[in-house]
Amino acid sequence: MDALALEATGGKKKANGASVAAPLPAQPPAKRKPAKKAKKAVVFFEVEILDAKTKDKLCFLDKVEPNATIGEIKSMFHRSHPQWYPARQSIRLDPKGKSLKDEDVLQHLPVGTTATFYFRDLGAQISWVTVFLTEYTGPLVIYLMFYFRVPFIYAPKYDFTTSKHWVVHLACMCHSFHYVKRLLETLFVHRFSHGTMPLRNIFKNCTYYWGFAAWMAYYINHPLYTPPIYGEQQIRIALIIFLFCQIGNFSIHIALRNLRPPGSKTRKIPYPTKNPFTWIFLLVSCPNYTYELGSWLGFTLMTQCLPVAFFTLVGFIQMTVWAKGKHRSYLKEFRDYPPLRSPILPFVL
Ligand SMILES: NC(=O)c1ccc[n+]([C@@H]2O[C@H](COP(=O)([O-])OP(=O)(O)OC[C@H]3O[C@@H](n4cnc5c(N)ncnc54)[C@H](OP(=O)(O)O)[C@@H]3O)[C@@H](O)[C@H]2O)c1
């Protein structure tokens, strides 16, 4: 960058120098060689970074290349403030505005050649993969502890006993399958665009997933658990719903993965593929959430257990909030976004 800076400054000096140096003998315009196309001088930016809360000046960067990205500016800022590594920096144009993306380019932002940015510390960060693995391993292990009735959960006479109801074993298989699937998808399917998230979120998320898993597992594996009222028929229908939605959810995750080339952060409009499970994209923006809801409805029907119904409801509310946000972003980002789609439930929500 400095080399380029010098080149640009040198060029300018030469031009200025030429105007003050002894004039060359004048030539008639007709004989003059056609002038070489003038090299466009690079205009460097000055970047100042202020604390978004106090407005104190934290850093001043001189001679920043116009095509520098926010990600590169974060790295330069990190050099002077090693405690704030790039992933924990939020750089904004407005103290209360949205964070700029790492790939935003300085010269394309609505700033002058002296740009002012505002910084907010996002707090200690943790990688998304670690977050998901922690969130999903918990429910898997916790549920199995209740299923195997390890000591100190139920009365001692039930330690390491098994339920006499086959639905309890089926429920354990479905629950474990669901979380193993999620773990494998996190490792091998999803292509996340964000590398990290705030460390404090992991405590909130783990409380949610681990807590609900324990609550559900306690009742389903309880020695006094009673199977669903309509017996085998209800369990069979529930299993079909559960499996159908699991395959659907997986199909959507594959379709989303295929939208994004490896290593990129591209976001595209998802469309139905050859796989019929993805045809729901015709009507819904976030069908992975629709199928997720279906899976938990199936599990509720299978176990006929109130805590499971409550988990399904809370998950549905959370996913609806996210789906509405994603739907809004699609509409904002893509002018040709299919108008028939709803965020999570076709024609309803
Ligand atoms: N039971 C519950 O309470 C609950 C709640 C939430 C989620 N879940 C489950 O967890 C799964 C994952 O959740 P999520 O919130 O991470 O789902 P998501 O936002 O739909 O993302 C899934 C993956 O697809 C990528 N993606 C999404 N839209 C894309 C697009 N238009 N173009 C390219 N890539 C795109 C995402 O990348 P980005 O990193 O860019 O987003 C992410 O890697 C859900 O499908 C659901 O099965 C369960």
The ligand as an SDF file (V2000), in Angstrom:
LIG
                    3D

 48 52  0  0  0  0  0  0  0  0999 V2000
  -35.8530  -26.6110   17.0950 N   0  0  0  0  0  0  0  0  0  0  0  0
  -35.4310  -25.3750   17.1280 C   0  0  0  0  0  0  0  0  0  0  0  0
  -35.7350  -24.6310   18.0390 O   0  0  0  0  0  0  0  0  0  0  0  0
  -34.5420  -24.8710   16.0130 C   0  0  0  0  0  0  0  0  0  0  0  0
  -34.2840  -23.4990   15.9260 C   0  0  0  0  0  0  0  0  0  0  0  0
  -33.4640  -23.0500   14.9180 C   0  0  0  0  0  0  0  0  0  0  0  0
  -32.8900  -23.9340   14.0180 C   0  0  0  0  0  0  0  0  0  0  0  0
  -33.1370  -25.2490   14.1060 N   0  0  0  0  0  0  0  0  0  0  0  0
  -32.5690  -26.2150   13.1390 C   0  0  0  0  0  0  0  0  0  0  0  0
  -31.2590  -25.8470   12.7870 O   0  0  0  0  0  0  0  0  0  0  0  0
  -31.1930  -25.7140   11.3550 C   0  0  0  0  0  0  0  0  0  0  0  0
  -30.2180  -24.6150   10.9860 C   0  0  0  0  0  0  0  0  0  0  0  0
  -30.7270  -23.3770   11.5020 O   0  0  0  0  0  0  0  0  0  0  0  0
  -30.2770  -21.9900   10.9070 P   0  0  0  0  0  0  0  0  0  0  0  0
  -31.0490  -20.9370   11.6420 O   0  0  0  0  0  0  0  0  0  0  0  0
  -28.7880  -21.9010   10.8730 O   0  0  0  0  0  0  0  0  0  0  0  0
  -30.8410  -22.1310    9.3970 O   0  0  0  0  0  0  0  0  0  0  0  0
  -30.5940  -21.1840    8.1440 P   0  0  0  0  0  0  0  0  0  0  0  0
  -30.3980  -19.7860    8.5860 O   0  0  0  0  0  0  0  0  0  0  0  0
  -31.6670  -21.4430    7.1600 O   0  0  0  0  0  0  0  0  0  0  0  0
  -29.1900  -21.6510    7.5610 O   0  0  0  0  0  0  0  0  0  0  0  0
  -28.8490  -22.9400    7.2080 C   0  0  0  0  0  0  0  0  0  0  0  0
  -27.5620  -22.8440    6.3450 C   0  0  0  0  0  0  0  0  0  0  0  0
  -27.8920  -22.4010    5.0350 O   0  0  0  0  0  0  0  0  0  0  0  0
  -27.2190  -21.1890    4.7320 C   0  0  0  0  0  0  0  0  0  0  0  0
  -28.1480  -20.3270    3.9890 N   0  0  0  0  0  0  0  0  0  0  0  0
  -29.3740  -19.9130    4.3810 C   0  0  0  0  0  0  0  0  0  0  0  0
  -29.9550  -19.1750    3.3970 N   0  0  0  0  0  0  0  0  0  0  0  0
  -29.0750  -19.1280    2.3730 C   0  0  0  0  0  0  0  0  0  0  0  0
  -29.0940  -18.5070    1.0780 C   0  0  0  0  0  0  0  0  0  0  0  0
  -30.1400  -17.7980    0.6640 N   0  0  0  0  0  0  0  0  0  0  0  0
  -28.0240  -18.6440    0.2650 N   0  0  0  0  0  0  0  0  0  0  0  0
  -26.9500  -19.3620    0.6830 C   0  0  0  0  0  0  0  0  0  0  0  0
  -26.8650  -19.9680    1.9050 N   0  0  0  0  0  0  0  0  0  0  0  0
  -27.9210  -19.8600    2.7380 C   0  0  0  0  0  0  0  0  0  0  0  0
  -26.8680  -20.5870    6.0820 C   0  0  0  0  0  0  0  0  0  0  0  0
  -25.7610  -19.7340    5.9730 O   0  0  0  0  0  0  0  0  0  0  0  0
  -25.5800  -18.4070    6.8970 P   0  0  0  0  0  0  0  0  0  0  0  0
  -24.4580  -18.7300    7.8100 O   0  0  0  0  0  0  0  0  0  0  0  0
  -25.2340  -17.3390    5.9230 O   0  0  0  0  0  0  0  0  0  0  0  0
  -26.8830  -18.1320    7.6000 O   0  0  0  0  0  0  0  0  0  0  0  0
  -26.5500  -21.8390    6.8840 C   0  0  0  0  0  0  0  0  0  0  0  0
  -25.2720  -22.3160    6.5870 O   0  0  0  0  0  0  0  0  0  0  0  0
  -32.6300  -25.4060   10.9340 C   0  0  0  0  0  0  0  0  0  0  0  0
  -32.8860  -25.7210    9.5880 O   0  0  0  0  0  0  0  0  0  0  0  0
  -33.3900  -26.2690   11.8590 C   0  0  0  0  0  0  0  0  0  0  0  0
  -33.4020  -27.5870   11.3810 O   0  0  0  0  0  0  0  0  0  0  0  0
  -33.9490  -25.7160   15.1050 C   0  0  0  0  0  0  0  0  0  0  0  0
  1  2  1  0
  2  3  2  0
  2  4  1  0
  4  5  1  0
  4 48  2  0
  5  6  2  0
  6  7  1  0
  7  8  2  0
  8  9  1  0
  8 48  1  0
  9 10  1  0
  9 46  1  0
 10 11  1  0
 11 12  1  0
 11 44  1  0
 12 13  1  0
 13 14  1  0
 14 15  2  0
 14 16  1  0
 14 17  1  0
 17 18  1  0
 18 19  2  0
 18 20  1  0
 18 21  1  0
 21 22  1  0
 22 23  1  0
 23 24  1  0
 23 42  1  0
 24 25  1  0
 25 26  1  0
 25 36  1  0
 26 27  1  0
 26 35  1  0
 27 28  2  0
 28 29  1  0
 29 30  1  0
 29 35  2  0
 30 31  1  0
 30 32  2  0
 32 33  1  0
 33 34  2  0
 34 35  1  0
 36 37  1  0
 36 42  1  0
 37 38  1  0
 38 39  2  0
 38 40  1  0
 38 41  1  0
 42 43  1  0
 44 45  1  0
 44 46  1  0
 46 47  1  0
M  CHG  2   8   1  16  -1
M  END
$$$$
